[in-house]
């Protein structure tokens, strides 16, 4: 256990020291630069459900947190700039919030990305009742999760009773744990992990 803690500490601290050193040499305001970079990384981590992004992103999160915090303290000692200190602190505090907000917008952002690159299917989905298609997937073998795009012309899928009626009408097989309305009559739905979501009439299943 002690060895594991030491190993994880080194994996986090050594890259943080390298990032801090390189940024300090290349950027005059390395405190603000690293704080902004921390916000960007948190935003990206929040918008991704990929397991490997989560795994390596956790290390990146800690590295940039330590590096930006150290740069903020060191730069304040060096230039005594209260303005830079406040900006850096606010950015560091805001970074996890940005990640959380980005995660909440994930069902919407993934839908609009899909619609942008699949215009013909988007038009099909808008006009069809019971359209169902996977637009994102993540996880490992045996622990797969997916994000599905669904359409309903007559039911509000965010209402549990309407969702059940929609499932019966269109012979949808799966249960879901969350539904988001992303466009008029279009929804993104999250089936439970390891659950296949499809229509019984789908010949591909």
N, C-alpha and C positions, 0 to 999 in steps of 0.2 A: 504493500500500500504506500509506504514511504517512497519507494523507488518510483512508483507511478506518479505521485505528486511532484517529485523532483523532475521527472522527465517532462511532464506537462508544463511545469514552470519554465524549464529551459526552452521548450518549443515555443512558448509565448514570449518570454523575456528577450531571448537572443534576437529574433527578428525585430522586436520593438526597438531594441538598442540600435540595430542597423538602420532601420527607418528613421529614427530620431537623428542619428549621425549624418546620414546622407541628406535629409531635408534641411538640417541646420547649416550645412555647407552650401547648398544650392539655392536656398530661398531666404530672402531677407526677413520675411515674416513667416517663418516656418511654423509658428504657433497657430496662426490663422489658416495657413495652407493645410496642415495636418488635421485641424478641426473640421475644415470643409470636406477633406477626403474621408474623414470618419463619418460625416453625415451621408455622403454619397454611398459609401459601402453599406451602411445601415439601411439606406433606402433600397439598395439592390437586394440585400439579404431578405428584407421584408417582402419583396415582390416575387421571390422565388420559392417554390416548394420542392426543389430538387434536393435529394438527400446529401449528395456530395457537396453541393453549395452550402448546405447547412453545416456539414461536418467541418469543412475547411473554413467556412465563413465564421464559425465560432472562434477559431484561432485568429483570423484576420480582425475580428471585432475586438478581441482582447489586446492584440498587438497595437492597433491604432488607438485604442483607448489609453493605453499606457504611454505610447509615443506622443500623442497630442497633449496629454496631461503634463508629461515631463517638459515638453517644448513650451507650454504655457507658463509653467513655473520658471523655467530657465530664462525665457525671453523677458519676463517681467523683472526678474532680478537684473537683467542686462540693460534694459532700456526704460524701466519704470513707467511704461505706457499703460495707464489705467484703461484707456479705450480698447487697446488690443487685448488686454486681460479680460475685460467684460465680453468682448465679441467671442473670444475663444471659449470662455466658460459657457456662454449661452449656446454656442454651437455644439459643444460636447454634451450639454444637457439635452439639447433638442435632437441629437442623433438617434437615440433609442426611440424617441417619440416619432421621428420620421420613419423609422423602420416599422413601427406599429401601424401608422397610418397607411404606409405602402402595402402592408399585409392585408389591411381591411379593404383596400381598393383592388386587390389581386383579382377577384372574380370579374370585375369590370374591365381592368386593363387587359387581361388575357382574352376576353371576348372581343374587344376592339382590335387587338392585334390579329386575332383569327379572322375577323370580318374584313380587315384591310387586305389580307393575303388570299382570302377565299370569297371574292365578291359574288360569284355565281351561286355558291352554297348559301351565302348569306341571304340572297334574294329568295332562294328556295325555302329557307327556314322561315322567313317572314310570312310567306304565303301558305305554309303547310301547318295543319293541326297535328301535333304529335311528332314533329321532327325531333330526332334524338341523335346526337353525335358527340363523341369524345373529342374535346379540343385541347386537353392537356392531361399528362399522366406523370406520376413520380413514384419514388419508393424503390424497394428492393424486391427480388423474387419472393413471392409469398406474402409480401406486405405492400402490394400495389394499391395506389389510390388514383382517382381520376376526377377530372372536372368535365361535366357534360353540358352541352348546349341543348335546351329543350324549348319547344314552341307550343303555345296554346292560344287558340283563337277565342275561346269562350270561358276559360277558367283562370282564376288568379292562383298561380302555383305557390305563392307565398302563404296562402291560406290552407291549413292542413286538410280541411274537408274538400276543398276544390282540388287539391293535389291528388287525393284518393280517387275522386271521380275521374280526373284526367287519366290516371293510371289504368283504371278499369276500362275506360273508353278506348284507350290506345294500346291496351295489353302490355303495359310496361312492367317489367319483372322485379325491379329493385326498390328498396327503401333508401331514403336519403336523410342526411342529418342537417342539411342547410340548403336554402334556396335564395337566390338573388335575382331581382328583376333588373335586367341590364339594358333593355330596349323594349318599346311597346310590343307586347305579346311574345317576347323572348326572355328566357331565364337561363342562368347557369345554376346547375345543381351538383351537390357533392354527395355521391353514394358513399356508403360506409366502406372502410378499408377492406380489401379482398372481395368486394362485391361487384359482380358483373351487372351492368345496367344496359338492357336492350329490350326491344319490342319482340314479342313472341312470333310475330309475323316476319321478322328479319331473317331472310334465308341465309345470311352470312354467319349466323350463330349455330 
